[in-house]
């Protein structure tokens, strides 16, 4: 299952890069770093969330959503806002 999730994430990232190049949009290096870290943290959260439920540890699963899932969403939102504000100025 995780093999297919990896293929899906890879295809989405490549599609996003293709879309950025097609629109002639460029992200700065720190926007790339924040976005990649947010995406990796989100995948890590989902894997551990599902694994904790398979081991019948629902409290641990929900704590993982809070401890690692929330920061991943914050990083992704920060990346989006940085890029959107910079592009709005141009």
N, CA, C and O atoms as a CHARMM CRD file, in Angstrom:
* protein
*
  360
    1    1 UNK  N      0.81200  -1.18600   0.00000 PROA 1      0.00000
    2    1 UNK  CA     0.00000   0.00000   0.00000 PROA 1      0.00000
    3    1 UNK  C      0.86400   1.26200   0.00000 PROA 1      0.00000
    4    1 UNK  O      0.57300   2.21300  -0.72500 PROA 1      0.00000
    5    2 UNK  N      1.91600   1.27200   0.80300 PROA 2      0.00000
    6    2 UNK  CA     2.75700   2.47000   0.88000 PROA 2      0.00000
    7    2 UNK  C      3.53800   2.69600  -0.40300 PROA 2      0.00000
    8    2 UNK  O      3.93100   3.82400  -0.70200 PROA 2      0.00000
    9    3 UNK  N      3.76500   1.63800  -1.15900 PROA 3      0.00000
   10    3 UNK  CA     4.41100   1.78700  -2.45800 PROA 3      0.00000
   11    3 UNK  C      3.54700   2.64800  -3.37600 PROA 3      0.00000
   12    3 UNK  O      4.05300   3.54000  -4.05700 PROA 3      0.00000
   13    4 UNK  N      2.24500   2.37800  -3.39100 PROA 4      0.00000
   14    4 UNK  CA     1.33500   3.13400  -4.23800 PROA 4      0.00000
   15    4 UNK  C      1.14800   4.56200  -3.72900 PROA 4      0.00000
   16    4 UNK  O      0.97500   5.48500  -4.52400 PROA 4      0.00000
   17    5 UNK  N      1.18300   4.74500  -2.42700 PROA 5      0.00000
   18    5 UNK  CA     1.11300   6.09200  -1.87000 PROA 5      0.00000
   19    5 UNK  C      2.35700   6.88000  -2.27700 PROA 5      0.00000
   20    5 UNK  O      2.25700   8.06400  -2.59700 PROA 5      0.00000
   21    6 UNK  N      3.51400   6.24500  -2.26900 PROA 6      0.00000
   22    6 UNK  CA     4.74100   6.90100  -2.71000 PROA 6      0.00000
   23    6 UNK  C      4.69300   7.27700  -4.17400 PROA 6      0.00000
   24    6 UNK  O      5.13900   8.35800  -4.55700 PROA 6      0.00000
   25    7 UNK  N      4.15000   6.38600  -5.00000 PROA 7      0.00000
   26    7 UNK  CA     4.00600   6.69300  -6.42500 PROA 7      0.00000
   27    7 UNK  C      3.03500   7.85900  -6.61300 PROA 7      0.00000
   28    7 UNK  O      3.28600   8.74300  -7.43100 PROA 7      0.00000
   29    8 UNK  N      1.93800   7.86900  -5.87100 PROA 8      0.00000
   30    8 UNK  CA     0.95800   8.94900  -5.96700 PROA 8      0.00000
   31    8 UNK  C      1.56500  10.28000  -5.54500 PROA 8      0.00000
   32    8 UNK  O      1.35900  11.29000  -6.21800 PROA 8      0.00000
   33    9 UNK  N      2.30100  10.30000  -4.45300 PROA 9      0.00000
   34    9 UNK  CA     2.93100  11.54000  -3.98800 PROA 9      0.00000
   35    9 UNK  C      3.97300  12.01500  -4.99600 PROA 9      0.00000
   36    9 UNK  O      4.06300  13.21000  -5.27900 PROA 9      0.00000
   37   10 UNK  N      4.75400  11.09400  -5.53600 PROA 10     0.00000
   38   10 UNK  CA     5.73000  11.45700  -6.55300 PROA 10     0.00000
   39   10 UNK  C      5.08300  12.04800  -7.78900 PROA 10     0.00000
   40   10 UNK  O      5.57500  13.02800  -8.34800 PROA 10     0.00000
   41   11 UNK  N      3.98000  11.45100  -8.21700 PROA 11     0.00000
   42   11 UNK  CA     3.26300  11.97200  -9.38600 PROA 11     0.00000
   43   11 UNK  C      2.67700  13.35300  -9.09600 PROA 11     0.00000
   44   11 UNK  O      2.69200  14.22800  -9.96200 PROA 11     0.00000
   45   12 UNK  N      2.16600  13.54900  -7.89000 PROA 12     0.00000
   46   12 UNK  CA     1.62900  14.86100  -7.53800 PROA 12     0.00000
   47   12 UNK  C      2.71300  15.92900  -7.48900 PROA 12     0.00000
   48   12 UNK  O      2.49800  17.05500  -7.93800 PROA 12     0.00000
   49   13 UNK  N      3.86900  15.58400  -6.95100 PROA 13     0.00000
   50   13 UNK  CA     4.97700  16.54600  -6.89100 PROA 13     0.00000
   51   13 UNK  C      5.46400  16.87800  -8.29700 PROA 13     0.00000
   52   13 UNK  O      5.69600  18.04600  -8.60900 PROA 13     0.00000
   53   14 UNK  N      5.62100  15.87500  -9.14000 PROA 14     0.00000
   54   14 UNK  CA     6.03800  16.13900 -10.52000 PROA 14     0.00000
   55   14 UNK  C      4.99900  16.96100 -11.27700 PROA 14     0.00000
   56   14 UNK  O      5.35300  17.84200 -12.06000 PROA 14     0.00000
   57   15 UNK  N      3.73700  16.67800 -11.04800 PROA 15     0.00000
   58   15 UNK  CA     2.68500  17.47300 -11.66900 PROA 15     0.00000
   59   15 UNK  C      2.69100  18.90900 -11.18400 PROA 15     0.00000
   60   15 UNK  O      2.45000  19.83000 -11.96400 PROA 15     0.00000
   61   16 UNK  N      2.96300  19.10600  -9.90500 PROA 16     0.00000
   62   16 UNK  CA     3.04700  20.45700  -9.35400 PROA 16     0.00000
   63   16 UNK  C      4.22600  21.21600  -9.94600 PROA 16     0.00000
   64   16 UNK  O      4.09800  22.39100 -10.29100 PROA 16     0.00000
   65   17 UNK  N      5.36300  20.55900 -10.06400 PROA 17     0.00000
   66   17 UNK  CA     6.54100  21.20100 -10.66500 PROA 17     0.00000
   67   17 UNK  C      6.26500  21.53800 -12.12800 PROA 17     0.00000
   68   17 UNK  O      6.62300  22.62300 -12.58700 PROA 17     0.00000
   69   18 UNK  N      5.64200  20.63400 -12.85800 PROA 18     0.00000
   70   18 UNK  CA     5.30600  20.89300 -14.26200 PROA 18     0.00000
   71   18 UNK  C      4.36300  22.08700 -14.37100 PROA 18     0.00000
   72   18 UNK  O      4.52300  22.93000 -15.25300 PROA 18     0.00000
   73   19 UNK  N      3.36500  22.15900 -13.46000 PROA 19     0.00000
   74   19 UNK  CA     2.42000  23.26700 -13.47600 PROA 19     0.00000
   75   19 UNK  C      3.11700  24.59500 -13.17800 PROA 19     0.00000
   76   19 UNK  O      2.81600  25.60700 -13.81000 PROA 19     0.00000
   77   20 UNK  N      4.04900  24.59600 -12.21600 PROA 20     0.00000
   78   20 UNK  CA     4.79500  25.82200 -11.90400 PROA 20     0.00000
   79   20 UNK  C      5.60100  26.28900 -13.10600 PROA 20     0.00000
   80   20 UNK  O      5.61400  27.48100 -13.41300 PROA 20     0.00000
   81   21 UNK  N      6.26500  25.38100 -13.78300 PROA 21     0.00000
   82   21 UNK  CA     7.07000  25.74700 -14.95000 PROA 21     0.00000
   83   21 UNK  C      6.19000  26.23200 -16.10300 PROA 21     0.00000
   84   21 UNK  O      6.57300  27.13900 -16.84200 PROA 21     0.00000
   85   22 UNK  N      5.02900  25.63400 -16.25000 PROA 22     0.00000
   86   22 UNK  CA     4.12400  26.02800 -17.32800 PROA 22     0.00000
   87   22 UNK  C      3.60000  27.44600 -17.12300 PROA 22     0.00000
   88   22 UNK  O      3.41000  28.18500 -18.08900 PROA 22     0.00000
   89   23 UNK  N      3.36600  27.82700 -15.87100 PROA 23     0.00000
   90   23 UNK  CA     2.87000  29.15600 -15.54600 PROA 23     0.00000
   91   23 UNK  C      4.00700  30.16900 -15.35600 PROA 23     0.00000
   92   23 UNK  O      3.75500  31.33300 -15.04200 PROA 23     0.00000
   93   24 UNK  N      5.24500  29.73100 -15.54400 PROA 24     0.00000
   94   24 UNK  CA     6.43400  30.56200 -15.33400 PROA 24     0.00000
   95   24 UNK  C      6.50500  31.11600 -13.91000 PROA 24     0.00000
   96   24 UNK  O      6.85800  32.27800 -13.71100 PROA 24     0.00000
   97   25 UNK  N      6.17400  30.29500 -12.93600 PROA 25     0.00000
   98   25 UNK  CA     6.24700  30.67100 -11.53700 PROA 25     0.00000
   99   25 UNK  C      7.47000  29.99900 -10.91700 PROA 25     0.00000
  100   25 UNK  O      7.74400  28.82900 -11.18000 PROA 25     0.00000
  101   26 UNK  N      8.18500  30.73400 -10.11000 PROA 26     0.00000
  102   26 UNK  CA     9.35400  30.17400  -9.44500 PROA 26     0.00000
  103   26 UNK  C      9.20700  30.32600  -7.94400 PROA 26     0.00000
  104   26 UNK  O      8.79500  31.37900  -7.45800 PROA 26     0.00000
  105   27 UNK  N      9.54000  29.28300  -7.21500 PROA 27     0.00000
  106   27 UNK  CA     9.54500  29.34200  -5.76700 PROA 27     0.00000
  107   27 UNK  C     10.97100  29.56400  -5.29100 PROA 27     0.00000
  108   27 UNK  O     11.92400  29.12000  -5.93200 PROA 27     0.00000
  109   28 UNK  N     11.11400  30.24800  -4.17200 PROA 28     0.00000
  110   28 UNK  CA    12.43900  30.44300  -3.59800 PROA 28     0.00000
  111   28 UNK  C     12.87500  29.15600  -2.90700 PROA 28     0.00000
  112   28 UNK  O     12.07500  28.24500  -2.69200 PROA 28     0.00000
  113   29 UNK  N     14.15100  29.10300  -2.56700 PROA 29     0.00000
  114   29 UNK  CA    14.69200  27.86500  -2.00200 PROA 29     0.00000
  115   29 UNK  C     14.04400  27.53100  -0.66300 PROA 29     0.00000
  116   29 UNK  O     13.80300  26.35800  -0.37600 PROA 29     0.00000
  117   30 UNK  N     13.75800  28.53400   0.15600 PROA 30     0.00000
  118   30 UNK  CA    13.16800  28.23500   1.46400 PROA 30     0.00000
  119   30 UNK  C     11.70300  27.82400   1.34300 PROA 30     0.00000
  120   30 UNK  O     11.19800  27.11500   2.21400 PROA 30     0.00000
  121   31 UNK  N     11.01100  28.24900   0.29500 PROA 31     0.00000
  122   31 UNK  CA     9.65100  27.76500   0.07700 PROA 31     0.00000
  123   31 UNK  C      9.66500  26.28400  -0.30200 PROA 31     0.00000
  124   31 UNK  O      8.80000  25.51900   0.12600 PROA 31     0.00000
  125   32 UNK  N     10.64900  25.88700  -1.10300 PROA 32     0.00000
  126   32 UNK  CA    10.80600  24.46900  -1.43900 PROA 32     0.00000
  127   32 UNK  C     11.11900  23.65300  -0.19100 PROA 32     0.00000
  128   32 UNK  O     10.53200  22.59200   0.02000 PROA 32     0.00000
  129   33 UNK  N     12.04000  24.14200   0.63800 PROA 33     0.00000
  130   33 UNK  CA    12.43800  23.40500   1.84500 PROA 33     0.00000
  131   33 UNK  C     11.25300  23.25700   2.79100 PROA 33     0.00000
  132   33 UNK  O     10.99600  22.16400   3.29600 PROA 33     0.00000
  133   34 UNK  N     10.52800  24.35300   3.03600 PROA 34     0.00000
  134   34 UNK  CA     9.37000  24.28300   3.92600 PROA 34     0.00000
  135   34 UNK  C      8.28900  23.35500   3.36600 PROA 34     0.00000
  136   34 UNK  O      7.67600  22.59600   4.11600 PROA 34     0.00000
  137   35 UNK  N      8.05400  23.41100   2.06100 PROA 35     0.00000
  138   35 UNK  CA     7.04400  22.55100   1.45000 PROA 35     0.00000
  139   35 UNK  C      7.41200  21.07600   1.51200 PROA 35     0.00000
  140   35 UNK  O      6.56800  20.22900   1.80400 PROA 35     0.00000
  141   36 UNK  N      8.66900  20.77700   1.23600 PROA 36     0.00000
  142   36 UNK  CA     9.11200  19.37300   1.28400 PROA 36     0.00000
  143   36 UNK  C      9.08000  18.84200   2.71200 PROA 36     0.00000
  144   36 UNK  O      8.65400  17.71100   2.94400 PROA 36     0.00000
  145   37 UNK  N      9.53000  19.65600   3.67600 PROA 37     0.00000
  146   37 UNK  CA     9.46700  19.23100   5.07800 PROA 37     0.00000
  147   37 UNK  C      8.02500  19.01400   5.52900 PROA 37     0.00000
  148   37 UNK  O      7.72900  18.04800   6.23200 PROA 37     0.00000
  149   38 UNK  N      7.13400  19.90900   5.12500 PROA 38     0.00000
  150   38 UNK  CA     5.72300  19.74500   5.47400 PROA 38     0.00000
  151   38 UNK  C      5.12500  18.48800   4.86800 PROA 38     0.00000
  152   38 UNK  O      4.37000  17.77400   5.52800 PROA 38     0.00000
  153   39 UNK  N      5.46000  18.21500   3.61600 PROA 39     0.00000
  154   39 UNK  CA     4.94600  17.01500   2.95900 PROA 39     0.00000
  155   39 UNK  C      5.48800  15.74300   3.60800 PROA 39     0.00000
  156   39 UNK  O      4.73700  14.79500   3.83900 PROA 39     0.00000
  157   40 UNK  N      6.78500  15.72000   3.90100 PROA 40     0.00000
  158   40 UNK  CA     7.36600  14.54300   4.55800 PROA 40     0.00000
  159   40 UNK  C      6.77600  14.32800   5.94200 PROA 40     0.00000
  160   40 UNK  O      6.50100  13.19300   6.33000 PROA 40     0.00000
  161   41 UNK  N      6.58100  15.39900   6.68400 PROA 41     0.00000
  162   41 UNK  CA     5.99100  15.27700   8.01200 PROA 41     0.00000
  163   41 UNK  C      4.54700  14.80700   7.93400 PROA 41     0.00000
  164   41 UNK  O      4.09000  14.05700   8.79600 PROA 41     0.00000
  165   42 UNK  N      3.82800  15.24200   6.91000 PROA 42     0.00000
  166   42 UNK  CA     2.44100  14.79700   6.73600 PROA 42     0.00000
  167   42 UNK  C      2.37900  13.30300   6.41100 PROA 42     0.00000
  168   42 UNK  O      1.53900  12.58800   6.95800 PROA 42     0.00000
  169   43 UNK  N      3.25200  12.83200   5.53500 PROA 43     0.00000
  170   43 UNK  CA     3.28500  11.40000   5.20600 PROA 43     0.00000
  171   43 UNK  C      3.69400  10.57800   6.42500 PROA 43     0.00000
  172   43 UNK  O      3.13200   9.51100   6.67400 PROA 43     0.00000
  173   44 UNK  N      4.67400  11.07400   7.18500 PROA 44     0.00000
  174   44 UNK  CA     5.09400  10.41700   8.41800 PROA 44     0.00000
  175   44 UNK  C      3.92700  10.32600   9.40000 PROA 44     0.00000
  176   44 UNK  O      3.73600   9.29800  10.04900 PROA 44     0.00000
  177   45 UNK  N      3.15500  11.39400   9.50700 PROA 45     0.00000
  178   45 UNK  CA     1.99600  11.41200  10.40100 PROA 45     0.00000
  179   45 UNK  C      0.95400  10.39100   9.96900 PROA 45     0.00000
  180   45 UNK  O      0.44200   9.63100  10.79200 PROA 45     0.00000
  181   46 UNK  N      0.64000  10.37200   8.67100 PROA 46     0.00000
  182   46 UNK  CA    -0.36400   9.42600   8.19000 PROA 46     0.00000
  183   46 UNK  C      0.06300   7.98400   8.40300 PROA 46     0.00000
  184   46 UNK  O     -0.75300   7.14200   8.77500 PROA 46     0.00000
  185   47 UNK  N      1.33900   7.69400   8.16800 PROA 47     0.00000
  186   47 UNK  CA     1.82400   6.32600   8.34800 PROA 47     0.00000
  187   47 UNK  C      1.71600   5.90200   9.80700 PROA 47     0.00000
  188   47 UNK  O      1.26600   4.79400  10.09900 PROA 47     0.00000
  189   48 UNK  N      2.12200   6.76700  10.71600 PROA 48     0.00000
  190   48 UNK  CA     2.06000   6.41900  12.13100 PROA 48     0.00000
  191   48 UNK  C      0.63400   6.42400  12.66100 PROA 48     0.00000
  192   48 UNK  O      0.31200   5.65700  13.56700 PROA 48     0.00000
  193   49 UNK  N     -0.21400   7.26800  12.11700 PROA 49     0.00000
  194   49 UNK  CA    -1.62600   7.27100  12.50700 PROA 49     0.00000
  195   49 UNK  C     -2.27000   5.94200  12.14300 PROA 49     0.00000
  196   49 UNK  O     -2.95000   5.32800  12.96500 PROA 49     0.00000
  197   50 UNK  N     -2.05400   5.49900  10.90100 PROA 50     0.00000
  198   50 UNK  CA    -2.64200   4.23600  10.46800 PROA 50     0.00000
  199   50 UNK  C     -2.01800   3.05100  11.21200 PROA 50     0.00000
  200   50 UNK  O     -2.71600   2.09900  11.56400 PROA 50     0.00000
  201   51 UNK  N     -0.71100   3.11100  11.44900 PROA 51     0.00000
  202   51 UNK  CA    -0.05100   2.03700  12.18200 PROA 51     0.00000
  203   51 UNK  C     -0.53000   1.91800  13.61700 PROA 51     0.00000
  204   51 UNK  O     -0.67300   0.81000  14.13300 PROA 51     0.00000
  205   52 UNK  N     -0.78000   3.04400  14.26500 PROA 52     0.00000
  206   52 UNK  CA    -1.27600   3.01100  15.63800 PROA 52     0.00000
  207   52 UNK  C     -2.68600   2.43400  15.70800 PROA 52     0.00000
  208   52 UNK  O     -3.02000   1.72300  16.65600 PROA 52     0.00000
  209   53 UNK  N     -3.50800   2.73500  14.71400 PROA 53     0.00000
  210   53 UNK  CA    -4.83900   2.14100  14.70300 PROA 53     0.00000
  211   53 UNK  C     -4.79300   0.64500  14.44100 PROA 53     0.00000
  212   53 UNK  O     -5.60200  -0.10700  14.98500 PROA 53     0.00000
  213   54 UNK  N     -3.85000   0.20700  13.60900 PROA 54     0.00000
  214   54 UNK  CA    -3.72500  -1.23400  13.36400 PROA 54     0.00000
  215   54 UNK  C     -3.28600  -1.96800  14.62600 PROA 54     0.00000
  216   54 UNK  O     -3.61300  -3.14000  14.81000 PROA 54     0.00000
  217   55 UNK  N     -2.55300  -1.28700  15.48800 PROA 55     0.00000
  218   55 UNK  CA    -2.11700  -1.88500  16.74600 PROA 55     0.00000
  219   55 UNK  C     -3.09400  -1.61500  17.88800 PROA 55     0.00000
  220   55 UNK  O     -2.79500  -1.88200  19.05200 PROA 55     0.00000
  221   56 UNK  N     -4.26000  -1.08400  17.54100 PROA 56     0.00000
  222   56 UNK  CA    -5.33400  -0.78800  18.48400 PROA 56     0.00000
  223   56 UNK  C     -4.82900   0.15700  19.58800 PROA 56     0.00000
  224   56 UNK  O     -5.06500  -0.07500  20.77400 PROA 56     0.00000
  225   57 UNK  N     -4.15100   1.19500  19.18500 PROA 57     0.00000
  226   57 UNK  CA    -3.69300   2.24800  20.09000 PROA 57     0.00000
  227   57 UNK  C     -4.28000   3.57200  19.60700 PROA 57     0.00000
  228   57 UNK  O     -3.57000   4.41000  19.05200 PROA 57     0.00000
  229   58 UNK  N     -5.56600   3.75000  19.82000 PROA 58     0.00000
  230   58 UNK  CA    -6.23600   4.92600  19.26200 PROA 58     0.00000
  231   58 UNK  C     -5.76700   6.22300  19.91800 PROA 58     0.00000
  232   58 UNK  O     -5.70600   7.25600  19.25100 PROA 58     0.00000
  233   59 UNK  N     -5.43700   6.19400  21.20100 PROA 59     0.00000
  234   59 UNK  CA    -4.96800   7.42300  21.85500 PROA 59     0.00000
  235   59 UNK  C     -3.63700   7.86700  21.25800 PROA 59     0.00000
  236   59 UNK  O     -3.42900   9.05800  21.02600 PROA 59     0.00000
  237   60 UNK  N     -2.74600   6.93200  21.01200 PROA 60     0.00000
  238   60 UNK  CA    -1.46100   7.25700  20.38900 PROA 60     0.00000
  239   60 UNK  C     -1.66700   7.79200  18.97500 PROA 60     0.00000
  240   60 UNK  O     -0.95200   8.69500  18.54200 PROA 60     0.00000
  241   61 UNK  N     -2.63400   7.24300  18.26000 PROA 61     0.00000
  242   61 UNK  CA    -2.91000   7.70100  16.89800 PROA 61     0.00000
  243   61 UNK  C     -3.37400   9.14800  16.89600 PROA 61     0.00000
  244   61 UNK  O     -2.91400   9.95200  16.08500 PROA 61     0.00000
  245   62 UNK  N     -4.27800   9.47700  17.79700 PROA 62     0.00000
  246   62 UNK  CA    -4.76700  10.85300  17.84900 PROA 62     0.00000
  247   62 UNK  C     -3.71400  11.82100  18.35800 PROA 62     0.00000
  248   62 UNK  O     -3.67800  12.97500  17.93200 PROA 62     0.00000
  249   63 UNK  N     -2.86400  11.37300  19.25500 PROA 63     0.00000
  250   63 UNK  CA    -1.76900  12.23300  19.72200 PROA 63     0.00000
  251   63 UNK  C     -0.77900  12.48900  18.59100 PROA 63     0.00000
  252   63 UNK  O     -0.21800  13.58100  18.49300 PROA 63     0.00000
  253   64 UNK  N     -0.56100  11.49200  17.73900 PROA 64     0.00000
  254   64 UNK  CA     0.32000  11.68600  16.59000 PROA 64     0.00000
  255   64 UNK  C     -0.25600  12.72500  15.64200 PROA 64     0.00000
  256   64 UNK  O      0.48200  13.53200  15.07700 PROA 64     0.00000
  257   65 UNK  N     -1.56800  12.70700  15.46700 PROA 65     0.00000
  258   65 UNK  CA    -2.19100  13.73000  14.62000 PROA 65     0.00000
  259   65 UNK  C     -1.94500  15.12100  15.18900 PROA 65     0.00000
  260   65 UNK  O     -1.69000  16.06800  14.44600 PROA 65     0.00000
  261   66 UNK  N     -2.02200  15.23500  16.48500 PROA 66     0.00000
  262   66 UNK  CA    -1.83800  16.53500  17.11600 PROA 66     0.00000
  263   66 UNK  C     -0.37300  16.96800  17.11100 PROA 66     0.00000
  264   66 UNK  O     -0.06800  18.11000  16.76800 PROA 66     0.00000
  265   67 UNK  N      0.52600  16.07600  17.48400 PROA 67     0.00000
  266   67 UNK  CA     1.93000  16.43900  17.67400 PROA 67     0.00000
  267   67 UNK  C      2.66600  16.61800  16.34500 PROA 67     0.00000
  268   67 UNK  O      3.47800  17.53500  16.22600 PROA 67     0.00000
  269   68 UNK  N      2.41500  15.78700  15.36100 PROA 68     0.00000
  270   68 UNK  CA     3.13500  15.91200  14.08900 PROA 68     0.00000
  271   68 UNK  C      2.25000  16.36900  12.93200 PROA 68     0.00000
  272   68 UNK  O      2.74100  16.97000  11.97600 PROA 68     0.00000
  273   69 UNK  N      0.95900  16.09000  13.01100 PROA 69     0.00000
  274   69 UNK  CA     0.07000  16.47100  11.92000 PROA 69     0.00000
  275   69 UNK  C     -0.17600  17.96600  11.85700 PROA 69     0.00000
  276   69 UNK  O     -0.17800  18.55700  10.77700 PROA 69     0.00000
  277   70 UNK  N     -0.38500  18.58000  13.01500 PROA 70     0.00000
  278   70 UNK  CA    -0.62700  20.01500  13.05300 PROA 70     0.00000
  279   70 UNK  C      0.57800  20.81900  12.56000 PROA 70     0.00000
  280   70 UNK  O      0.39500  21.73300  11.75600 PROA 70     0.00000
  281   71 UNK  N      1.80300  20.51700  13.00800 PROA 71     0.00000
  282   71 UNK  CA     2.95100  21.24700  12.44500 PROA 71     0.00000
  283   71 UNK  C      3.13500  21.03300  10.94500 PROA 71     0.00000
  284   71 UNK  O      3.57900  21.94600  10.24900 PROA 71     0.00000
  285   72 UNK  N      2.80400  19.85000  10.43500 PROA 72     0.00000
  286   72 UNK  CA     2.93600  19.63800   8.98800 PROA 72     0.00000
  287   72 UNK  C      1.96000  20.52500   8.22500 PROA 72     0.00000
  288   72 UNK  O      2.31300  21.08200   7.18600 PROA 72     0.00000
  289   73 UNK  N      0.74300  20.66000   8.72700 PROA 73     0.00000
  290   73 UNK  CA    -0.22600  21.53300   8.07200 PROA 73     0.00000
  291   73 UNK  C      0.18000  22.99500   8.18300 PROA 73     0.00000
  292   73 UNK  O     -0.05100  23.77600   7.25900 PROA 73     0.00000
  293   74 UNK  N      0.78100  23.37100   9.30400 PROA 74     0.00000
  294   74 UNK  CA     1.26300  24.74200   9.46800 PROA 74     0.00000
  295   74 UNK  C      2.38700  25.02700   8.48300 PROA 74     0.00000
  296   74 UNK  O      2.41200  26.09600   7.87300 PROA 74     0.00000
  297   75 UNK  N      3.31400  24.09500   8.31400 PROA 75     0.00000
  298   75 UNK  CA     4.40400  24.28400   7.35100 PROA 75     0.00000
  299   75 UNK  C      3.87600  24.40300   5.92800 PROA 75     0.00000
  300   75 UNK  O      4.33600  25.25000   5.16300 PROA 75     0.00000
  301   76 UNK  N      2.92300  23.56700   5.57300 PROA 76     0.00000
  302   76 UNK  CA     2.35400  23.63000   4.22400 PROA 76     0.00000
  303   76 UNK  C      1.58000  24.92600   4.00100 PROA 76     0.00000
  304   76 UNK  O      1.65700  25.51400   2.92300 PROA 76     0.00000
  305   77 UNK  N      0.84100  25.37200   5.00400 PROA 77     0.00000
  306   77 UNK  CA     0.11000  26.64000   4.87800 PROA 77     0.00000
  307   77 UNK  C      1.07200  27.81800   4.80700 PROA 77     0.00000
  308   77 UNK  O      0.83000  28.77400   4.07000 PROA 77     0.00000
  309   78 UNK  N      2.15500  27.75600   5.56300 PROA 78     0.00000
  310   78 UNK  CA     3.15800  28.81500   5.52000 PROA 78     0.00000
  311   78 UNK  C      3.81400  28.88900   4.14700 PROA 78     0.00000
  312   78 UNK  O      4.03500  29.98000   3.62100 PROA 78     0.00000
  313   79 UNK  N      4.11900  27.76000   3.57900 PROA 79     0.00000
  314   79 UNK  CA     4.69200  27.71900   2.23700 PROA 79     0.00000
  315   79 UNK  C      3.73900  28.33700   1.22600 PROA 79     0.00000
  316   79 UNK  O      4.14700  29.13800   0.38400 PROA 79     0.00000
  317   80 UNK  N      2.48500  27.96600   1.31100 PROA 80     0.00000
  318   80 UNK  CA     1.48200  28.48500   0.38600 PROA 80     0.00000
  319   80 UNK  C      1.33700  30.00100   0.53600 PROA 80     0.00000
  320   80 UNK  O      1.26600  30.72000  -0.46100 PROA 80     0.00000
  321   81 UNK  N      1.29400  30.48200   1.77100 PROA 81     0.00000
  322   81 UNK  CA     1.13500  31.91800   1.99500 PROA 81     0.00000
  323   81 UNK  C      2.35500  32.70900   1.52800 PROA 81     0.00000
  324   81 UNK  O      2.20800  33.78100   0.94000 PROA 81     0.00000
  325   82 UNK  N      3.55300  32.19300   1.78400 PROA 82     0.00000
  326   82 UNK  CA     4.75200  32.87800   1.33600 PROA 82     0.00000
  327   82 UNK  C      4.77000  33.01400  -0.19400 PROA 82     0.00000
  328   82 UNK  O      5.07200  34.07700  -0.73600 PROA 82     0.00000
  329   83 UNK  N      4.44400  31.92900  -0.85800 PROA 83     0.00000
  330   83 UNK  CA     4.45000  31.96500  -2.33500 PROA 83     0.00000
  331   83 UNK  C      3.33200  32.85900  -2.86200 PROA 83     0.00000
  332   83 UNK  O      3.54600  33.61900  -3.80600 PROA 83     0.00000
  333   84 UNK  N      2.15400  32.78000  -2.27100 PROA 84     0.00000
  334   84 UNK  CA     1.02500  33.58000  -2.74800 PROA 84     0.00000
  335   84 UNK  C      1.28200  35.07200  -2.55000 PROA 84     0.00000
  336   84 UNK  O      0.96100  35.87200  -3.42900 PROA 84     0.00000
  337   85 UNK  N      1.84500  35.45000  -1.42800 PROA 85     0.00000
  338   85 UNK  CA     2.11500  36.87300  -1.17600 PROA 85     0.00000
  339   85 UNK  C      3.20800  37.39100  -2.07200 PROA 85     0.00000
  340   85 UNK  O      3.12700  38.51800  -2.56000 PROA 85     0.00000
  341   86 UNK  N      4.23100  36.59300  -2.30000 PROA 86     0.00000
  342   86 UNK  CA     5.31300  37.03300  -3.16100 PROA 86     0.00000
  343   86 UNK  C      4.82700  37.18300  -4.60200 PROA 86     0.00000
  344   86 UNK  O      5.20700  38.12900  -5.29300 PROA 86     0.00000
  345   87 UNK  N      3.99300  36.25700  -5.05000 PROA 87     0.00000
  346   87 UNK  CA     3.47300  36.33600  -6.41500 PROA 87     0.00000
  347   87 UNK  C      2.45000  37.45600  -6.57800 PROA 87     0.00000
  348   87 UNK  O      2.30400  38.00300  -7.67100 PROA 87     0.00000
  349   88 UNK  N      1.73700  37.80700  -5.49700 PROA 88     0.00000
  350   88 UNK  CA     0.75900  38.89400  -5.57000 PROA 88     0.00000
  351   88 UNK  C      1.46800  40.25500  -5.72000 PROA 88     0.00000
  352   88 UNK  O      0.93600  41.17400  -6.34100 PROA 88     0.00000
  353   89 UNK  N      2.65600  40.36400  -5.14900 PROA 89     0.00000
  354   89 UNK  CA     3.41700  41.60100  -5.25800 PROA 89     0.00000
  355   89 UNK  C      3.95100  41.81100  -6.67700 PROA 89     0.00000
  356   89 UNK  O      4.11500  42.94400  -7.13000 PROA 89     0.00000
  357   90 UNK  N      4.21300  40.72400  -7.35400 PROA 90     0.00000
  358   90 UNK  CA     4.82400  40.83200  -8.70300 PROA 90     0.00000
  359   90 UNK  C      3.82800  41.20200  -9.76500 PROA 90     0.00000
  360   90 UNK  O      4.19100  41.32700 -10.93500 PROA 90     0.00000
